[in-house]
Amino acid sequence: MTAPWCRAEAERLLGPDVMKRIRELAAEAPPMRPEQREQIRAVFASVRVARRATPAAEAA
């Protein structure tokens, strides 16, 4: 089983220069259209209903 994603750990691994560049690119990006926001919202909404399989469920 993998550890949950940790933003602080990801930033530590990437380093300050990469994080600075990521923030610059994000600041330069045009705003998302309402359709794009809705698509992203829908993706996250669909993930919430997914459940992790338990060992008992896998054996059945």
Secondary structure, 3 states (H helix, E strand, C coil): CCCCCCHHHHHHHHCHHHHHHHHHHHHHCCCCCHHHHHHHHHHHHHHHCCCCCCHHHHHC
